[in-house]
């Protein structure tokens, strides 16, 4: 540690109390000879944090690889629903590590991910994916709005007839008459 000090004093040295200023200045240099091992502990903690970050990145990469396989199937199913030659623009909400974004890129589609996770968003951007770190309601993405279909008429409520029957056909959860 390096520090400097300066000060001015007044001390009467004559009986008539005339001001006689005195000046002094000093320079101090000091350092710790022993810190109780704190510096080496800080270095060990920093190294452990680096190793932890590397392990987390590796885990994200493994997740991307496994998600990519699943997302390729989803992208193929989506392609079958699209008109021939269509190049969709896709916004994936909850893009996580970008598996579907990678599958969309493979097909030449324009895709943006929306995910509030800071770490996964950074990971996706490092892989070249467009990811907005936000929530879906806050995302500045415009989506076409489909016309709402006419509401279907509400079925009449079943009523209990005189013999305790509510008008339902008894079925099990598997769709087999009981």
C-alpha positions, -999 to 999 in steps of 0.1 A, spaced: 0 0 0 13 34 -9 0 65 8 10 102 11 2 127 38 7 165 42 -3 189 69 2 224 82 5 234 119 6 266 137 24 268 170 33 300 187 70 301 195 72 337 205 54 355 233 36 378 209 18 349 193 28 357 157 19 330 133 47 308 122 35 280 99 53 248 98 49 223 71 55 186 70 50 159 44 54 121 45 53 91 22 45 56 35 49 24 17 36 -9 33 26 -44 22 13 -75 39 39 -101 45 14 -128 55 -23 -128 45 -32 -161 63 -35 -179 29 -62 -158 16 -46 -151 -18 -40 -187 -25 -76 -196 -14 -89 -169 -37 -69 -184 -66 -83 -219 -58 -118 -206 -57 -113 -188 -91 -100 -220 -106 -129 -240 -93 -153 -214 -107 -136 -218 -141 -139 -256 -140 -176 -253 -130 -183 -229 -159 -166 -254 -183 -187 -282 -169 -219 -262 -173 -210 -253 -209 -203 -290 -217 -237 -299 -202 -254 -273 -224 -236 -287 -254 -248 -322 -246 -284 -309 -242 -282 -291 -276 -271 -324 -292 -299 -344 -278 -325 -317 -284 -313 -313 -320 -323 -350 -327 -358 -345 -313 -362 -311 -330 -354 -325 -364 -384 -347 -361 -406 -318 -350 -393 -297 -379 -401 -325 -404 -437 -327 -390 -440 -289 -393 -427 -290 -429 -454 -314 -439 -480 -289 -426 -466 -261 -447 -473 -253 -483 -447 -266 -507 -417 -243 -510 -427 -222 -480 -399 -207 -460 -414 -200 -426 -403 -174 -400 -404 -191 -366 -404 -177 -331 -396 -205 -306 -408 -196 -271 -386 -213 -245 -357 -221 -269 -335 -233 -241 -302 -244 -257 -314 -239 -293 -322 -274 -305 -351 -264 -326 -333 -232 -338 -305 -255 -351 -331 -278 -368 -347 -247 -384 -314 -234 -396 -306 -267 -412 -338 -263 -433 -330 -227 -442 -358 -213 -421 -356 -180 -403 -360 -186 -366 -356 -165 -334 -356 -179 -299 -373 -164 -269 -360 -174 -235 -355 -155 -202 -325 -175 -192 -293 -155 -193 -269 -185 -195 -288 -204 -222 -294 -172 -242 -256 -165 -242 -249 -201 -251 -273 -199 -281 -259 -165 -293 -224 -181 -292 -237 -208 -315 -250 -181 -339 -287 -184 -331 -309 -153 -327 -322 -154 -292 -341 -127 -273 -335 -128 -236 -371 -120 -225 -405 -136 -219 -430 -142 -246 -454 -114 -237 -425 -89 -236 -408 -101 -269 -408 -76 -298 -419 -103 -322 -449 -98 -345 -469 -129 -352 -497 -132 -378 -531 -135 -360 -554 -161 -373 -591 -154 -375 -609 -169 -347 -634 -196 -357 -671 -191 -349 -678 -205 -314 -695 -238 -315 -729 -239 -298 -728 -249 -262 -744 -283 -256 -773 -284 -233 -765 -294 -198 -777 -330 -191 -804 -332 -166 -813 -359 -142 -844 -378 -153 -867 -395 -129 -847 -427 -126 -814 -410 -115 -798 -412 -150 -780 -380 -160 -781 -387 -197 -745 -399 -201 -734 -431 -218 -712 -449 -193 -676 -452 -207 -643 -460 -191 -613 -438 -197 -603 -461 -225 -635 -455 -245 -650 -490 -238 -686 -493 -227 -689 -504 -192 
